[in-house]
């Protein structure tokens, strides 16, 4: 069976996503939040099944540079699965979290439409398609961030997110205009070929275009110094939306960066690995240090998300010097998608049950909300890279890639050391939350945990522990999906 996966996935998500608000407007009796949530979740499960079926039937390529607009490749499939898993986790959890929120059809429709943008970014091989997909992903999330429109913090989060998102898009469009002027094309393959044989008089413009792309993608990936919008946005948005932003849309930034920057820079004679390494160390360190001072769990997870972007960047920085570079970054992308979404969904469960994410209010949570507390604990330990959880293996893989690169560049081993030290530093604030939940008593009574969110948390728990004990399938998948220019 031969079909174009991104097109089919787009059609399925678009049809359901656009029909939801239409049906809601035409019906006299309103459909429940739960019904819309189930419909959106089933749709996402179907498109994940379509992508997996496409992989199993060998209808994909591992060559990511083509002359088409969308490439039906393993690289795109890998990132699509990672992002759609987060989308379905956030969507199912929203059935409990957003149950009293009006306009559920619009909410779930925006979730599906944003997912279309993520998928198209993962498969895009043309810069115009990339920017169109980028906006299709971003615009629904601006609305989702402000969905609690009577909440001032939600409005503030959306405004900050919109301003920096618009700046990011503007930088990308400017970069596209520069490379189009150089190459006469927006196809990534043609652009890279032009960069490889560029006239010396145009080298400054080409370098400016690459820097512009790096800055544009840096906002979405939340790399230093483009991370300033992230804590306020994650804290003010509905927590299920924060899960989508932290664990899915950020991965779209990495997917685009690998196709455009990493592969493009390989054709351009500039020492960019060291530059990425410096940004990785700064991103890890500043994210972890800022997280140490936070009193809100969602804000702490936001800064933790900044630090995790730094770990992923380790793999990209050593990509020219180690065959493990990109595959190790992709391995951590998949693991981080589940670890981070799990932590945010645990925070959503706390908001539903005890109406707070203040860490001081988590005293005795291990007794009051036992399942939520244990899954949150496992999520935090996995994010820190504690064995035998999945985060340990992907961090080990990243640090191994950095050490492997040290045979070519002297700074490789120092980059690995910086990653190890930052992982140890992160245990300071992760351990603080765990201490509050299990080692500080509380007089509060046990509360009822939201059942649907519990089901999601149990799935993430199985993923983190299962792929921690047996990580081979994910390692092999990330290696196979790693791009071959």
N, C-alpha and C positions, 0 to 999 in steps of 0.2 A: 504493500500500500504506500503510495507516494503522495505526500501532501506537504504544504508549506506550514509548518507548525506555528510560527508567529502570527500568520494571517488567520488561521483557524482559531487560535486562542483569542485573538483580538475580536473576531466576530462573535464568539460565544459570550465573552465578557461584556461587549458593547450591547448586544441584544438584551441580555438580562438587566444590565445596568441602566439602560435607557427606558426599558419597559416598566421598571419598578415605580418611578414617580408618576408615570402616565396612568398606570393601573390605580395607584393611590388617589390620584386626582379624580378619576372617573367613577370610582366605587362610592356608593352612598354610605356603606358601612366600612369603617376603617379596618384595615388588616392589622393584626397585632405586630408589635416589634419582633416578637419571637419568630413569626412566620417569615418576615423579611430577612431576618438574620439567618434562618435555616436555608432559605432560597439562595442567599449570597454565598453561604458556606458550601452548599452543595455545588454551586457553579464553580467556585474556586477549586474544589476537590476534583471536579470533572476535568478542568483545564490542566491541573497537575497530572492527572491520569493520562491525558492526551500527550503531554510532553514526555512522560516516562515511557508510554507505548512507542512513541517515535524513536526514543533511544534504543529500546529493546529490539525494534525491527530494523535497526541499523540504517535508519533514514536520516542520519546526521553525518556531518563532516567535522574533523578537528582542525581544519584550515580556516582561520577567521578572516583572512583577507581575500575578498572576492570583489567582482565588479558589479554585484547586485546592490540593491538598497537594503535588503534584509538577508542575513546569512543564516541558513538553517544548520547551525553548528552546535557541537557539544558545549562550547564555551557559553553560548547564549542559553542553552538548556540548563546548564549548571546554575547560573545566576538566577534564571527564571524560577527554578525550583526553590532556591533559597529564599527569594523574595516572596513567592506565592505562599510558601509555608508560613511566613510571618503574617501575610495578609489573612490567611484562614484562621490563624491563632487569634489575631486581633478581632476578626469578624465574629467568631464564635463567642469570644469573651464579651463582646459588646452586647450580646443578648441579655446578659445579667447587668453589665455596667451601665448601659444606656437605656434600660427598660422603662424609665420614667421620662425620657427625653422625647419631645415632640418631633415630628417629621422623620420617622425611622426610614421610610422609603428613600428619602434624599440622602440620609447618612450612609446607608448600605450601597446606594448607587454610586456615591462618591468613592467609597472603598473600592468598588469594582473598576471604576474608570481610572483611578490612580494606578491600579494593578496593571491595566493595559499599558500605561506609560512605562512602567517598570519593565514589562516583558519586551516592549519594543526597543527600549534602551539596550537591553541585554543582547538583542539580535541585530542592532543597527550597524550597518557598514557604510553609511552615508551621513555626512555631517548635517545636512538639512533634515533628514529623517531623525537624527539624533536630537536636534534642538526641538523639533516638533514633539517627539516622545517625551523629552525633558519637561516641556510645558504641560503636556497631558498628565504627566505624573504629579507635577508640582501644584498646578492650579487647584485640583480637588483637595489637596492636603492643606492649602491655605484656608479653605472653607472649613475643613474638618477641625483644624486647630482652633477655630473660633466658634465651633458648633454650640457650645454653651454660651450663647450670645449675651445672656444676662450676667455672666461672670466677668468682671473687669480684668482679671488676670488672664482669662482665655482670650479676650479681645487684644490685650497687650501682646500675648504670645503670637497671635496671628499677624499683628501689624509688624512686629520685629521679623517674623519669619518671612512675610511677604516682601519687606524692604530688602533684606539680604538675598532672598530668592531672586528678586528682580535684578539685583546687582550681579548675581551669579549668571543669570541668563544673558544680561547685557555683555558681560565679559566673554561668554562663549560665542555670542553672535559676532562680536568684534574679532575674536580669533578666527572664526570661520571666514569672515570677509578677508582677512589677511592671507590665509592659505589659499583661498579661491583666487586672489590676485596673483599669487605666486604660481599656482599649478593650473589654473583655469578649470578646476573641477572641485566638486565637494565629496567625491568618492574617496574614502579613506585610503584605499589601495593606490589610487592615482596620486593622491597627495603625498604619501610616503615615498613613492617612486620619484616624485619631483624633488622632495627633500634630499634624497640620496644623490641627486645629480644637480644640485642647486648652484646657480652662479654665485660667485663669492660676493658680488655686490648686493645680493639679496639675502645674505646669511643673517644680517641683523633683523630684518623683518621676519624671517622664519623663526629666529630665536624668540622674538617678541610674541609671535603667535603661540609658541609652545608655552611660554610663561603665562600668557593670557588664559590658555586652556587649563594650565595647572591651577591658577587662581580660581577660575570658574568652578572647576570640579572640587577644588579645595573647600569651598563653602559647603557643598553638599556632603563631602566626606568629613567635615568638621575637623580639618587639620589646622594646626597652629600656623599662622595667627588668624585664621578665618572661622574660629569656633565661638566667637563672642555671643552670637545669637542663640546658641543651642540650649544653655541651662534655663533661661527664661521661657523659651518656647516649649521645652519638654515639661516644665513644671506647670505652665498655664494651660496646656492642651488637655483634653480628656486623656486619661492615662492609657486607654487602648489605642488612641491615636499616637501618643508618644511612643508606644511600642512599635507602631508601624514606621514612624519617622526614624527611630533609633536603629531598628533592626532590618528594615527593608529599603527605604529610600536612600539611606546612606550606602547600601550595597550597590545600588544603581550607579552612584557616583564612582565607585571603584570599578564597576564593569566598564563604564565609559572611559575612565582614565586608563585602564589597561589597553583597550582597543586604540585609543587616540594617542595618548602620551607615551606609554611604555613602548608600544610597538613602533610608534612614529619616531621617538627619540633614538631607537636602535638604528635608524637610517640617517640620523643627523649627528655629525661628529662633535659632540659636546659631552663633557664629563658630568652627567646628571645623576649618577648613582650616589655620589657623595652628598650632593644637594638634598636628595630625598632622604638620605640617612640622617643628616642634621635635623631636617624637619621631623623625622620619625622620633628622634630622641627628645626634641623639644615638645612635641605633641604628647608623648607618653608621660614625660615628667610633669609638665604643667597640668595636664588632666588629672594625674594622680594626686599632686599636691593640693589642687583646688578641691578635689573630692574629700580630702581629709577634714576639711573645715565645715562641711555641710551638715545641716540639721534635718533637712527634708530628704526622704529616700529617693524621690523622683529626681531631685536636683543632684543628689550624689550619683545616681545612675547616669545622669546626663554627662557629668564630668568623667565618669568611668568610661562612657562611650567615646569621649574624646581620646582617652588613653588607649582604648582598644583600636582606634583608627591608627594610632602610632605603631602598634604591633603589626597590623596588616601592612603598613607602609614599609616595614623591615623587608618583607618579601619582595616588594616592588623595587626597593633601592638596590638589592643585590641581584636582581634579575639578569643584568648583563654579565655577571660573573659566576653565577651558579644556576644549574639546571633546575634546582629545587625552588628557586625564588618565587616565580609566579604560582606554581602549584601549591606551595606552602601558604601563600597569601590567600589563595582560593579555599584551601582547607579551613583556614581560620575564619574566612567569610561565612562558610556554611555553619560552622560550630557557633560562631558569635551570633548569627541570626537567631538560633534557638535559645542560647544562653541569655542573651539580652532581652528577647521578647518574654521569656519565662520570668525574669526578674520584674519587668514592668507589669506583667499580668498578675503576679503575686501582689504587687503594689495596688493594682486595681481591686483585687479581692479584699485587701485591707481597707480601701476606701469604701467599698460596698458594705462591709461588716462593721468597721469601727470609725468610719468617716474621717480618717486622717492618714497621712504618710509621714508625720513627724516621727523621727527615729526614737525620740524619748518616749513616745506613746506605744512603742513596740515592746515595752517591758512585759515579760511573761507571755509573749505571743505564742511561744511553743506550746503552752497549755491552753490558751484561749482559741487559737486557730492552728491546730497541730499540722494538718496537711499543708496549708499555705506556708507555714514556718519552715517545714522540712524542705519543701521545694525551693523556697527562697534561699535557704542555706546552701543547698546543692548548687543553685544557679550562681551564687556569689563565689563559692569555692571553685566552680568550673571557670568562672571569669578570671579568677586569680591564677588558674593553672595548677590546681592541686590534683595529684593523681588519686584514684584512677579514673578521673572524669574526662570528658571529651576535650575540654579546654586545655588540659595538660598536653595532649598529643599534638594539637595544632600549634601551640606555643613552642613545644620541643622541635617540631618540624621547622618553624620559622627560625629559631635560634641555630638549628643545624645548618640551614641554608646560609645564614650569616657567617658561621664558622667555615663552611665550605668555600665561601667567597674569599676568605682571608688568605687563601693560597695565591690569589690574584691581587687583592687590595689589602693593605695593612689594617684598614679600619674595620674590616669585617668582624673580627673577634671582639673588638671594643663595642660594636653595635649589639652583638649578642649579649655581652656583659651588661650593657645598659638595659636591655630587655629583661634580663633575669633580675636585676636590682629593682626595676620598676614593678615587676610582678610581686616581689617581696614587699615593696612599699604599699601596693594595693591591698595586701592582707590587713594593713592597719585599719582602713575604714570598712572593709568587708567584715573583719573580725569584730569590729565595734557593733555592727548591726546584729551579728550572731550572738554576741554577749548579751545585748539587750533582750533578745528573744528567749534565751535559755538560762541565763545566769543572774538576771535581776528579777526579783519577785514583783508580782502585781496583785492588787486586791480585786481587780475587775473579773467579772464572771466570763465563762466560756461563751463564745458567740457562734451563731450559725454561719458556716462558710457557704458562699454561693456555689450551688451544685454544678452549674455549667462551667464556671471558671475552674472548679476543681478538676473536671474532666480534662480541660486543656492543660492544667498544671501537671496532671499525672502523665499525659502524653510527653510533655517536655522533659519530665523526670526520667521516663524510660529512654528517651533519646540521649540525654546527657550521660546517663549511667551505661546504657547499652553500647553506645559508640565510644565510651571511655574504656570499657572492658574489651571491646572488639572493634577497633577503629579502621581496620583494613579496607572495608568497602568504601568509606568516605575518602581515604587516602588514594585508593585506586581511581575513584571517580574524579577527584581533583587533578590527578596526574594525567588522566586521559583527556580531560577537558581543558588542560593548560594549552594556551595558544601556540601554534607553530607558524611563525610568520613566513 
